[in-house]
Amino acid sequence: MTYHLAVDIGGTFTDLVALDDATGELRVTKSSSSADDPVAAVLEVIRKVDIPAADVARFEMQPLFVRGVSDTI
């Protein structure tokens, strides 16, 4: 299976939407954000939807991993 991921790292929560390329199934989850380690929150939402890293689509001609972030100035 191959999944396309969209992640939004917010001040309170990190959200993830994963699309199964073969079936069209969507998996959606969220976890608490961590200002000190935003990568930990991304890894946590991926773990929560139970997607092996090998199944995340690689960047080719189109963006397949989309990261959003909201910061205050």
C-alpha positions in Angstrom: 0.0 0.0 0.0 1.0 3.6 -0.5 -0.3 6.5 1.5 -0.3 10.2 0.8 -0.1 12.3 4.0 -1.2 15.8 5.0 0.0 17.1 8.4 -1.0 20.3 10.1 1.2 21.3 13.1 -0.7 23.7 15.2 0.0 25.4 18.5 -2.2 22.9 20.3 -2.8 19.9 18.1 -1.0 18.2 15.2 -3.6 16.8 12.7 -3.0 14.1 10.0 -5.0 12.9 7.0 -3.7 9.8 5.2 -5.1 8.7 1.9 -4.6 5.0 0.8 -3.6 5.3 -2.8 -5.1 1.9 -3.8 -8.5 2.0 -2.0 -9.2 5.7 -1.4 -9.6 5.0 2.3 -9.0 8.1 4.5 -7.5 7.9 8.0 -7.7 11.0 10.2 -6.3 11.6 13.6 -4.8 14.3 15.9 -2.3 14.4 18.8 -1.0 17.1 21.1 1.6 19.4 19.5 5.0 19.9 21.1 6.7 23.2 20.5 10.0 21.8 21.6 9.9 18.8 19.2 7.3 19.1 16.4 8.7 16.0 14.7 7.7 13.9 17.7 4.0 15.0 17.2 4.2 14.1 13.5 5.6 10.7 14.2 2.9 10.2 16.9 0.0 10.9 14.5 1.6 8.5 11.9 1.9 5.9 14.6 -1.7 6.4 15.6 -3.0 5.6 12.1 -0.8 2.5 12.0 1.0 3.3 8.7 4.5 1.8 8.3 7.1 4.3 7.1 7.8 2.2 4.0 4.2 2.8 2.9 4.4 6.6 2.9 4.6 7.8 -0.7 7.9 9.2 -1.9 8.2 12.7 -3.5 8.2 12.4 -7.2 6.6 14.8 -9.7 3.9 16.0 -7.2 4.0 16.8 -3.5 2.7 13.8 -1.6 3.6 14.9 2.0 2.1 18.3 2.8 3.0 20.1 6.1 1.1 23.0 7.4 2.1 25.1 10.5 0.5 28.0 12.3 2.8 30.3 14.2 2.3 33.6 16.0 4.6 36.5 15.7 
